[in-house]
Amino acid sequence: MTRGNQREQDRQKAQKKAAANKSKAKESASSLAKRKEADAEILRAKQKKKEEEKTAAGAGGGK
């Protein structure tokens, strides 16, 4: 039966993958908070720009 061998190979592959993911350094809470704040600031800037474009298009299109 080749199935037993395939299962064993898949099990070993999964163990290697899990070990690789476990060894990666996790992001600290402070750096995570900083990254979230930076992302939020970028989104706020994009929203503001979009609103300004919408207002300018609405005011200019009236003529």
ABEGO torsion letter per residue (X at the ends): XAAAAAAAAAAAAAAAAAAAAAABBBBBAAAAAAAAAAAAAAAAAAAAAAAAAAAAAAAAAAX
